[in-house]
Amino acid sequence: MIRKAEIKDETAILQLLDELEETKFSEERFHELYLRDLQDERHHCFVYEENDQILGMIHLQQLHPWHHHKEVMEIMELIVDAHFRSKRVGAQLFDYAQKFALKENCEQIELATNQKRKRAHAFYEKHGMVQSHYSYTKKL
């Protein structure tokens, strides 16, 4: 079942982020950001839950860049627990996000993904996304 994320989901979501990024994030800092974004009407977080266990999550941010006629929904994070990948959890979260973006009158859904995540690239392409832009970063 896919539902809107709640405060009680914080620990499970943080564990998914730690797994994805292969690191350990600060619980205190994540707590601040999580509470902030749950209250922000431009951020939308949904979890995929089965038998009271969170198997995946998607975090969206609704934007209206000046160079777009309508709003854009950006996927900030889409994470599925490693034990449940290739079981349609990610596909269901992605489909849910698309429907949600359409309901919010967005003209497109977009994301940036790390170059090393080849399986993720194949997943997004399989779901109709095209690589039409480059994304650049600079550590400060």
C-alpha positions as CSV (number, residue, x, y, z in Angstrom):
1,M,0.0,0.0,0.0
2,I,1.2,3.5,-0.8
3,R,0.4,6.2,1.6
4,K,1.6,9.7,2.7
5,A,4.6,9.6,4.9
6,E,4.1,10.4,8.6
7,I,6.3,11.3,11.5
8,K,6.4,7.7,12.7
9,D,8.1,6.7,9.4
10,E,11.2,8.8,10.0
11,T,13.5,6.0,11.3
12,A,12.6,3.7,8.4
13,I,13.1,6.4,5.8
14,L,16.5,7.4,7.3
15,Q,17.6,3.7,7.1
16,L,16.7,3.6,3.4
17,L,18.7,6.8,2.8
18,D,21.7,5.4,4.7
19,E,21.4,2.2,2.5
20,L,21.2,4.2,-0.7
21,E,24.0,6.5,0.0
22,E,26.2,3.9,1.7
23,T,26.7,6.3,4.7
24,K,25.3,7.2,8.1
25,F,23.4,10.5,8.1
26,S,23.1,12.6,11.3
27,E,19.8,11.6,12.9
28,E,19.4,15.1,14.4
29,R,19.9,16.9,11.1
30,F,17.6,14.4,9.3
31,H,15.0,14.9,11.9
32,E,15.0,18.7,11.3
33,L,14.8,18.3,7.6
34,Y,12.1,15.6,7.7
35,L,9.9,17.7,10.0
36,R,10.4,20.8,7.8
37,D,9.5,19.0,4.6
38,L,6.5,17.1,6.0
39,Q,5.0,20.6,6.8
40,D,6.0,22.1,3.4
41,E,3.2,22.1,0.9
42,R,5.8,21.9,-2.0
43,H,7.3,18.6,-0.6
44,H,5.4,15.3,-0.9
45,C,6.7,12.1,0.6
46,F,5.0,8.7,0.1
47,V,5.9,5.3,1.5
48,Y,5.2,1.8,0.2
49,E,4.2,-0.3,3.2
50,E,3.5,-4.0,3.5
51,N,2.7,-5.8,6.7
52,D,3.7,-2.7,8.8
53,Q,7.1,-2.6,7.1
54,I,8.2,0.3,4.9
55,L,9.8,-1.3,1.7
56,G,10.3,2.0,-0.2
57,M,9.7,5.7,-0.4
58,I,9.5,8.5,-2.8
59,H,10.2,12.2,-2.0
60,L,8.9,14.7,-4.5
61,Q,9.4,18.5,-4.7
62,Q,6.9,20.6,-6.7
63,L,8.7,23.5,-8.5
64,H,7.8,26.2,-11.0
65,P,11.0,27.1,-12.7
66,W,10.9,30.3,-14.8
67,H,11.7,28.4,-18.0
68,H,8.6,26.2,-17.7
69,H,5.0,27.2,-18.5
70,K,3.6,24.9,-15.7
71,E,4.9,23.3,-12.6
72,V,7.4,20.5,-12.5
73,M,7.5,17.6,-10.1
74,E,11.1,16.6,-9.2
75,I,11.9,13.2,-7.7
76,M,14.3,14.1,-4.9
77,E,14.7,10.5,-3.7
78,L,13.2,7.2,-4.8
79,I,14.5,4.3,-2.7
80,V,13.5,0.7,-2.3
81,D,15.0,-1.6,0.4
82,A,17.6,-3.8,-1.3
83,H,15.7,-7.0,-0.3
84,F,12.6,-5.9,-2.2
85,R,14.1,-4.5,-5.5
86,S,12.8,-6.0,-8.7
87,K,9.5,-6.8,-7.0
88,R,7.6,-3.8,-8.5
89,V,7.8,-1.6,-5.4
90,G,9.8,1.0,-7.2
91,A,7.5,0.8,-10.2
92,Q,4.4,1.3,-8.1
93,L,6.0,4.3,-6.3
94,F,7.0,5.8,-9.7
95,D,3.5,5.3,-11.2
96,Y,2.0,6.9,-8.1
97,A,4.3,9.9,-8.4
98,Q,3.3,10.3,-12.1
99,K,-0.4,10.3,-11.3
100,F,0.2,12.6,-8.3
101,A,2.1,15.1,-10.6
102,L,-0.7,15.0,-13.2
103,K,-3.2,15.7,-10.4
104,E,-1.1,18.7,-9.4
105,N,-1.2,19.9,-13.0
106,C,2.6,19.5,-13.5
107,E,3.9,19.4,-17.1
108,Q,6.7,17.0,-16.4
109,I,8.4,14.8,-13.8
110,E,12.2,15.0,-13.6
111,L,15.1,13.8,-11.5
112,A,18.9,13.6,-11.2
113,T,20.6,10.3,-10.5
114,N,24.2,9.4,-9.7
115,Q,26.1,8.1,-12.7
116,K,27.1,4.9,-10.9
117,R,23.5,3.8,-10.5
118,K,23.2,1.9,-13.8
119,R,20.2,-0.2,-12.6
120,A,18.4,3.0,-11.7
121,H,19.0,4.5,-15.1
122,A,17.6,1.4,-16.8
123,F,14.6,1.5,-14.4
124,Y,13.8,5.2,-15.3
125,E,14.3,4.6,-19.0
126,K,12.0,1.5,-18.8
127,H,9.4,3.9,-17.3
128,G,9.5,6.3,-20.2
129,M,12.1,8.9,-18.9
130,V,14.7,10.2,-21.3
131,Q,18.1,11.6,-20.5
132,S,17.6,15.1,-22.0
133,H,19.8,17.2,-19.6
134,Y,23.2,17.0,-17.9
135,S,23.4,17.6,-14.2
136,Y,26.6,19.1,-12.7
137,T,27.8,19.3,-9.1
138,K,30.6,21.0,-7.3
139,K,31.6,20.2,-3.8
140,L,32.1,23.3,-1.6
